[in-house]
Amino acid sequence: MIRADLILHFLVGFFFATVVTTWLPPYTALIVAFIVGLLKELYDMNKTGFDWKDLVLTITGGFIAFWLRLVE
């Protein structure tokens, strides 16, 4: 069963990457998604610990935004 948290990480990565690539080149989607995911996991480290799955799903959302910008 997929946790709702993982879906939210994917959507946040996709959202931030899509917004940034409106003004910047498509490859920035990957950078932004990585930074947003990493900062969120570092923030959560004291509460729930670092979760690699959350980071990977955030970056995956950014990758989908990157790919969609390339095929436009």
NORPEVEN-V858081 format. One line per field, one symbol per residue. ss: DSSP state (a for helix, b for strand, c for the rest). burial: b if it has 9 or more other ideal C-beta (glycine too) atoms within 8 Angstrom, else e. Layout:
ss->???
burial->???
This chain:
ss->cccaaaaaaaaaaaaaaaaacccccccaaaaaaaaaaaaaaaaacccccccaaaaaaaaaaaaaaaaaaaac
burial->eeeeebbebbbbbbbbbbebbeeeeeebbbebbbebbbebbeebbeeeeebeebbebbbbbbbbbbebbeee
